[in-house]
């Protein structure tokens, strides 16, 4: 029997939400529309857990010099989270590698899913390609990325997982593992539900060759970062192209990277519709659409930049938030790991060995 997904967190009375980010670079607009807006809204009525997933970054960045970059990259991600409105009083922000129990849980969960189920996941192939890893060089850690992600989710006993559209398959893996575990050993895990945003993926910008033909990604280098200056934002938006003013069909327009940005960032729906109508008639060109996007983006990013400046002016504050959150996560992780070991019989195995050893030691101390 499965634990119902709607069960509230035992400690807060609110459903627990978990999601995270790999510290491989600053967060960008794809993150903002993909999950960050959802996180900010949902911390009002959910118990929010946010991972800085440095273990996941090792799947494609495991060289010693790359690991040496993690302190600054972790700090950048946390500053981005706080800048968009994440409140550390209502959300637990923690460092993945600071919770060793999740490693143990991931090993146990690996036993419950075949490798063939993992090989066909498109995001694994995309991550390898972005990192310049050939099929023959894909490490076991990258293939097992969704299992470690499942361990993150199930360790926290999360019920809601906001993700971009490309990561929905990873939450499906976590669901399958949770259901399989509960069927084998008893109702230990809630069954997590993916929450996909209204803009599940955002195309990149053409600051690299064919950048807009791929989703916006830190690793691909085709992103507009949350910390970019107004000048950088304008330069990057100007690389986006439409299907051709006055020459395209409504279908081609909707598929174009330029109008994907209109749908994501032009907040006035009437203005967005007028841009599409005028573009199809040929009365405006790409440049006019760029101007509309840039104007609304600046309204969105200006307060984020202001909060970033305030946060970076308070030395040690970011580190304090991460340490506090990681201590809380460690407590919950070890509780979950204990329940898992109990359910599987592993804790009983160890305790039986200890008990037999103690009895033998006591017997040796008895007089002849």
LUMLOMI-258355 format. One record per atom (N, C-alpha, C): residue in one letter; x, y, z. Coordinates in pm, whole numbers, plus 50000, padded with zeros to 5 digits. Layout:
BEGIN
aXYZ;...
***
This chain:
BEGIN
x500864988050000;x500005000050000;x500885012450000;x500635021949911;x501455033949899;x501005044749996;x501995052450042;x501675064350119;x501035074550026;x499895080350059;x499245089649967;x500095101849939;x500115105949811;x500955117349771;x500495130349832;x499265130949876;x498745143449930;x499005145150079;x499685135250142;x499915136050285;x500795147950318;x500445156050419;x501255167650452;x502515163750528;x503515172350527;x504715170350605;x504355169350752;x504975159550820;x504635157250961;x505055168751049;x506095176051008;x506615186651094;x505955200151070;x505455202650951;x504905215850919;x503435215850888;x502855204150860;x501455203650818;x501255207750675;x502365210550603;x502275214450463;x502945203850376;x502475202550252;x503095193050160;x504525197550131;x505425187950123;x506835191150101;x507155191549953;x507825201949913;x508255204349776;x509775203249772;x510285196849668;x511745196049653;x512125197849507;x513135205949485;x513735207449353;x515145212749373;x515905214249267;x517275218749285;x517945223049157;x519205227149170;x519975232249057;x521415227349069;x521985223448955;x523405219948953;x524235232748952;x525245233849037;x526095245849036;x527165244948927;x526725245748803;x527645245448690;x527745259148623;x527085269048680;x527095282548626;x525915290348680;x525865303348656;x524765311648705;x523425307148647;x522355308948721;x521015305748672;x520585315848566;x519625311848482;x519275319848367;x517755320648349;x517335326948240;x515905329148218;x515135316048203;x515775305748149;x515115292848139;x514745287348275;x515655289048372;x515335284948510;x514205293448566;x514225306248535;x513245315448594;x511825311548554;x511605309448423;x510245305948379;x509965290948395;x511035282848402;x510845268448414;x510425264048552;x511125269048658;x510795264648794;x510865275648900;x511685285848880;x511905295448989;x510635302949028;x509855307248929;x508595314048962;x507695305049046;x507615292149008;x506805282649085;x507305281349228;x508615280749244;x509175279149378;x508805290949468;x508945302949415;x508655314849495;x507185314849537;x506305311649445;x504885311549477;x504535300549577;x505125288849560;x504735277349639;x505325277249779;x506355285449805;x506865285849941;x505865292250038;x504825298549984;x503785304250069;x502985293350140;x502795281950075;x501935271650135;x502525257650126;x503845256550098;x504515243650095;x505775244250182;x506205232650226;x507485231150294;x508535229050185;x509245239750148;x510105239650029;x511545235750063;x512055225949989;x513445221550000;x514125223649866;x515245230849868;x515955234449746;x517395229649755;x517765220649664;x519105214749664;x520055222749576;x521235225549629;x522345229649543;x523095216749512;x522845211349392;x523175197449361;x524605196049309;x525575197849400;x526965197049357;x527385182849320;x526785172549382;x527095158849341;x526685156349196;x525545161749159;x525095160149020;x526045167148923;x526665177948966;x527585184948876;x528815176348846;x529155166948936;x530325158548913;x530125148948797;x528875146648756;x528615137448645;x529235142448515;x529405155548502;x530025161048380;x531205170348411;x531455173148541;x532535182248578;x533285176448698;x534065165848673;x534705158748783;x536205161048795;x536785169248707;x538215171848717;x538505180248842;x539705178948893;x540045185549019;x539875200649011;x540275206448900;x540155221048887;x538695225248879;x537835216648821;x536405219848815;x535775218948954;x536185209149033;x535685208149171;x536155220249251;x537345225149221;x537855236949290;x537035249449264;x536245249449155;x535385260849124;x534055260549200;x533745249249266;x532435247649327;x532085258049434;x533015261949523;x532605271849625;x531985284449565;x532595289849461;x532045301849400;x530765298949323;x530715287449254;x529515283949178;x528325281349271;x528575274649383;x527505272349481;x526975285649531;x527895294649562;x527475307749613;x526635315249509;x527035314349381;x526295321149275;x524865315949266;x524695302749273;x523365296949263;x522485301649379;x523045301649501;x522245305749617;x521875320449607;x522795328849562;x522475343049543;x521355344549441;x521405336849333;x520335337349233;x518985333449294;x518985322749374;x517735318249437;x517135329149526;x517985334949608;x517495345349699;x517075357949623;x517775360749514;x517475372949437;x516105372549372;x515645360549334;x514335359749269;x513185359149369;x513525358149500;x512465358649600;x512355346649691;x513285337049683;x513285325949777;x513645331349915;x512845327550015;x513015332350152;x513585320950237;x514805322350291;x515395311450369;x514655308450498;x513755317350539;x512925314550656;x511785304850622;x511455303750494;x510365295050452;x510825283750362;x512055284250316;x512595273950228;x513935269050282;x514155256050276;x515415250050319;x516335248850199;x517425256650200;x518425256050094;x519625248350147;x520015237550078;x521095229350134;x522025224050026;x523225220250071;x524275215149983;x524155199949976;x523985194749857;x523735180449838;x524855171849898;x526115175349871;x527215167049920;x527375167850071;x526725177350135;x526775178550280;x525805169250351;x525095160650274;x524115151350331;x524535137150290;x525525131250360;x526055118250319;x525015107050314;x523925108050392;x522915097450391;x522305095550253;x522325106050170;x521725104750037;x522565095549949;x523885094749974;x524725085649897;x524295071249928;x524115068350058;x523725054850098;x522375051150038;x521435060550042;x520105057849989;x520175055349838;x520985063049767;x521105061449622;x521595047349587;x522555042149664;x523065028649637;x521955018349653;x521135019849757;x520045010349779;x519005011249667;x518715023449623;x517695025149518;x518175020049383;x519495020049361;x520025015049234;x519635000449211;x519374993249318;x519044979049305;x517634976749251;x516844987449242;x515434985949211;x515044990049069;x516044993248985;x515704997848850;x516734992548751;x516304987348637;x517264982048538;x518004993248464;x519234990448426;x520035000348354;x519385004048222;x518684994548159;x518034997348030;x517005008348041;x516385009848159;x515395020448180;x516045034148179;x517305034748216;x518005047548227;x518675051748096;x519065041948014;x519835045247893;x519045053447792;x517725052047791;x516935058747689;x516445072547728;x516865077947842;x516365090947886;x517075102047809;x516345110347732;x516985120247644;x517865130247718;x517495134247839;x518275144447910;x519685139647940;x519865126647964;x521205121447989;x522065123147865;x521485120347749;x522205122047623;x522535136847599;x521585145847631;x521825160147613;x522955165047703;x522955160547830;x523995164747922;x525365160147875;x525415147847825;x526685142647775;x527165150747655;x526245153847564;x526625161547445;x527115175447483;x526425182147576;x526845195547618;x528215195447683;x528545184247748;x529835183147816;x530925177447725;x530575174447599;x531555168947506;x531915154447535;x530985146947595;x531225132947630;x530595123947524;x531375115047467;x530855105747367;x530065094547435;x529305087147355;x528505076247411;x529355066147485;x530545063347434;x531435053547496;x532065058747625;x532015071847646;x532665077747763;x531695081347874;x530395079047854;x529405082847956;x529685075248085;x529975082348195;x530285075348321;x529035069448385;x529255059648471;x528155053248541;x527365063548622;x528065073448677;x527385083748756;x526395091748674;x526725094548547;x525805101948462;x524625093148422;x524875080548392;x523775071548361;x522825070248480;x523395070148600;x522575068948720;x522095082048779;x522285093048704;x521845106248750;x520405106148800;x519445100348727;x518055100548775;x517855092648905;x518715082748931;x518575075049055;x519045083449174;x520145090649156;x520595099749262;x519555110749283;x518945115449174;x517885125349186;x516685119449262;x516375106749235;x515305100149309;x515655099249457;x516925096649489;x517345096249629;x517165109749696;x517465120649623;x517235134049678;x515765136049712;x514915132449618;x513465134549635;x512915125949748;x513275113249748;x512715103949846;x513335105649984;x514605109649988;x515255112450116;x514475122950194;x514035133350124;x513295144250188;x511825141050204;x511395129550149;x509985125650152;x509125136350085;x509625140849970;x508955151649898;x507745146349822;x506725154749812;x505495151049743;x505305158849613;x505925170649602;x505785179049484;x507185182549434;x507405180949301;x508715183649244;x508555192649121;x508745205849136;x508695214749020;x509905212348930;x509675210348802;x510765207748707;x510465214348574;x511525216248495;x511345219648355;x510815207548281;x510285209748162;x509665198948089;x510595187448059;x511895190248040;x512835179648005;x513185170648123;x512895175148245;x513215167148363;x512015159548418;x510885160448353;x509715153148400;x509975138148401;x510785133548305;x511115119348300;x511885114848422;x512665123848482;x513425120248601;x512495118248721;x511465126448732;x510515124648841;x509745111648821;x509515107948695;x508865095048668;x509705083548721;x511035084648710;x511915074348766;x511755073748918;x511715085248982;x511545085649129;x510215079249169;x509165081949092;x507855075849121;x507935060649110;x508535056049001;x508635041548980;x509415034849093;x510515041049132;x511325035249239;x510555035149371;x509875046349402;x509105047049527;x507995036549529;x507295035149418;x506205025349412;x506745011049425;x507875008449359;x508464995149364;x508954992149506;x509605001949568;x510094999949705;x508934997249800;x507885005349792;x506745003649881;x506074990049862;x506024985449737;x505424972449711;x506264961049769;x507594962549767;x508474952049816;x508604952049969;x508694964050028;x509104964950168;x508104971750261;x507054977550205;x506084984450289;x506054999350259;x505025006350309;x504785020450273;x505725030150343;x506905031750284;x507905040950341;x507865054650275;x507715054950141;x507865067450067;x506515072950019;x506295086250031;x505225092549953;x505565091449804;x504565091949720;x504795091149575;x504865105349519;x506035109449471;x506195123349426;x505465126349296;x505005138749285;x504305143449164;x505125154549099;x505345153548968;x506025164348896;x505085176048874;x505625188048881;x504875200148847;x505655207348736;x505095207548617;x505755213648502;x505165227448479;x506035237348457;x505575251148441;x504875253048307;x504225264548292;x503555267748166;x504565270448055;x505825272948092;x506905274347994;x507955263948029;x507705251247996;x508585240548043;x510005241247988;x510175246347866;x511515248247810;x511555261647737;x512735267747738;x512935280447670;x514125278747576;x513995283047449;x515155281647359;x516285290747402;x517485286847364;x518645295247392;x518725306847296;x519785314547311;x520015325947221;x521225322847135;x521335329847023;x522355326446923;x523685333546948;x524145332947073;x525495337847103;x526505326747076;x526015314647049;x526825303746996;x526115298846869;x526795291146789;x526205286146665;x524985277446696;x523865280746632;x522615273346650;x522155273046796;x522495283446871;x522115283747012;x520625283447034;x519835289446943;x518385289846961;x517715276846917;x518465267746858;x517905254846819;x517925244846935;x518545248947045;x518625240447163;x517995247847281;x517635240347383;x517075246947500;x518155255247568;x517745265747638;x518685274147710;x519345265947819;x520685266647827;x521435258047917;x522705264747964;x523025263148092;x524295268048144;x525455261448070;x525355248248055;x526455240647996;x526645243647848;x525535246147777;x525645248747634;x526195262647605;x526095271947701;x526605285547680;x525715294147593;x524405291147593;x523465298847510;x522395305647594;x522775310447713;x521775315447807;x521845330547827;x520735335947876;x520675349447931;x520625347748082;x521685351448151;x521805349048294;x521015359448373;x520555355348490;x519805364648575;x520655376448617;x521955374648621;x522835385548665;x523385393848549;x522965391048426;x523445398648311;x523045413348323;x523895422148273;x523595436348271;x522525439248165;x521875450948172;x520905454448067;x521505453847928;x522755457847916;x523415457747785;x523605443447735;x523995434447826;x524175420447787;x522845414047747;x521795417147821;x520475411747788;x520045416347649;x520185429247623;x519765434647493;x520565428447379;x521865426847400;x522715421047295;x522295406647264;x521985399147368;x521635385047348;x520245383547286;x519285391547330;x517935390847272;x517995394347124;x518855403647088;x518945408046948;x519435397046854;x519955385946908;x520385374946822;x519225365946779;x518075367446844;x516925358946813;x516275363246681;x515895353546602;x515275356446473;x513895350046464;x513005357246396;x511695351746366;x511705344746232;x510585339346191;x510525331946064;x510545340845941;x510445354145960;x510445363345846;x509175371645845;x509315384645869;x508145393445877;x507375393645745;x506075391445753;x505225391945636;x505345380045542;x506175370245579;x506415358845490;x506095345445556;x505665345745680;x505535333245754;x504075329945782;x503875317845829;x502545313345870;x502425314446021;x501195314646075;x501055314646221;x501755302846287;x501755291346220;x502405279546278;x503915281546287;x504515286846181;x505955289246182;x506325299846285;x505475309846298;x505715320346397;x505745314546538;x504775305946569;x504695300246703;x505885291146734;x506475285346630;x507625276446651;x508935283946661;x508955296646630;x510215303946623;x510725307746762;x512045307846781;x512615311946910;x512225326146949;x512135335146852;x511795349046882;x510445349946951;x509455342946899;x508115344146956;x507915334847077;x508835325347096;x508845318147224;x509155327847336;x510035337547310;x510355347847409;x509185357447428;x508465360447320;x507265368847334;x506275362047428;x506025349247408;x505065341947492;x505525341247636;x506845340347657;x507375338647793;x507475351747869;x507755363047799;x508145375047872;x507335387647843;x506565388047735;x505705399747712;x504435397547794;x504355404747905;x503325401748005;x501915405747962;x501785416047881;x500475420447834;x500075411747715;x499095403147734;x498695393947628;x498165401147504;x497555412847526;x497105420647412;x498255425547329;x499315430047394;x500515434547322;x501145422747248;x501215411147314;x501805399247250;x501015395447124;x499695395847133;x498865392447016;x499065402546904;x499165415346941;x499355425746840;x500705424146770;x501745420346846;x503055418046785;x502985406846680;x502295396246714;x502165385046620;x501365389146496;x500285396246518;x499435400446406;x500195409746312;x500875419646369;x501605429246286;x502795422546215;x503425413046282;x504575406146222;x504115397946102;x502995391046117;x502475383046006;x502085391745887;x501595403945916;x501235413245808;x502465419845747;x503585419345816;x504805425545765;x504955440045801;x504175445245896;x504265459445933;x505315461946041;x505825451246105;x506955452646198;x507955441546166;x509205443646210;x510245433746184;x510775427946315;x511835419846304;x512425413746424;x512835424246527;x513405435246480;x513895445546571;x512815451046661;x511615453246608;x510515458446689;x510115448246796;x510135435546760;x509805425046857;x510885424346965;x512155425746924;x513255426047021;x513015437147125;x512625448747078;x512415460147169;x511345456947274;x510255450747232;x509175447447326;x509645437247429;x510395427147383;x510895416947475;x511855423147576;x512775431247526;x513795437247613;x513145446247719;x512145453747680;x511485462647775;x510865454847890;x510155444047859;x509515436247965;x510545428348046;x511595423847979;x512645416848052;x513315425948154;x513535438248117;x514165447548210;x513285449948333;x511985450748311;x511075452148424;x511135440148517;x511395428448460;x511495416148538;x512835415048610;x513925418548542;x515255416148595;x515785427248685;x515245439448673;x515775450548752;x515715447848903;x514545443748958;x514515441049103;x515375429149144;x515575419649054;x516455408249083;x517885413049099;x518325422049010;x519675427649020;x519835435649149;x518805442949188;x518885450949311;x519045441949434;x518265430949440;x518395421649554;x519765415049554;x520275411749435;x521615405849427;x522665415149486;x522585427849454;x523545437449507;x523475438149660;x522275437649716;x522115437949862;x522715425449926;x522495413949865;x522985401349922;x524505400549919;x525105404549809;x526555403649797;x527265413749887;x526535423549940;x527115433450031;x527125428550175;x526665416250201;x526595410850338;x527465398450346;x528785399950372;x529705388550371;x529305377750471;x529375365150426;x529095353850512;x527635350050521;x526735358450477;x525315355650489;x524915343550404;x525425342650283;x525075331550194;x525535318250255;x526765317950303;x527295305750362;x526475301550485;x526065311150565;x525255308250684;x523935301650646;x523295306650542;x522015300950496;x522205286550451;x523285283850377;x523515270350327;x523825260750442;x524625264950537;x524975256250651;x523725253150733;x522935263250764;x521705260950842;x520785250950771;x520585252850641;x519715243950567;x520255229850558;x521575228450543;x522185215250530;x522085207450661;x522235214250774;x522085207450903;x520675201750916;x519675209350877;x518295204350884;x518115192550789;x518665193550668;x518525182750571;x519195169950620;x520325171150686;x521015159350739;x520145151950840;x519465159250925;x518615152951026;x517505144750961;x516835150750864;x515745143750796;x516275131950715;x517435133650652;x518005123050568;x518325110650650;x518905112350766;x519255100750847;x518005093950903;x516955101650929;x515695095550971;x515135086850858;x515145092250736;x514635084650621;x515475072150596;x516785073750600;x517665062250576;x517415051350680;x517185055150805;x516885045350908;x515615037650879;x514595044850831;x513325038250796;x513505028650680;x514315032650582;x514565024050466;x515305011350509;x516335012950590;x517105001350635;x516254992050720;x515394997850803;x514474989550881;x513554981550791;x512964988450692;x512004981950603;x512654970650524;x513904972450482;x514594962450401;x515184951150485;x515264953150616;x515854943050703;x517344944750724;x517944955150667;x519384957350681;x519744961750822;x518904969750885;x519194974151021;x519094962251117;x518104953451093;x517994941551175;x519194932351159;x519714931351037;x520904923351012;x522074928351095;x522314941451087;x523444947351162;x523224946151312;x522014949151358;x521744948351502;x521894934151554;x521514924151471;x521684910251512;x523144906651529;x523994911251439;x525424908651451;x525994915251576;x525574927551600;x526064934651719;x525624927551847;x524354923451850;x523824916751969;x524574903651995;x524834895751891;x525564883251908;x526974885751958;x527594896251906;x528954899751949;x528974904052095;x527974911952134;x527894916352274;x527704904452368;x526854894952331;x526624883152415;x527884874852428;x528624873752317;x529874866052323;x530874872852415;x530944886152406;x531874893452492;x531494891852639;x530184892352668;x529734890752806;x530044876552856;x529854866552770;x530134852852810;x531594850652843;x532464857452770;x533904855852795;x534314861552930;x533524871152982;x533884877353110;x533334869353228;x532504859153203;x531954851253313;x533034842353374;x532944840053503;x533944831053566;x533734816753521;x534814808453520;x534734794553476;x533824786753568;
***
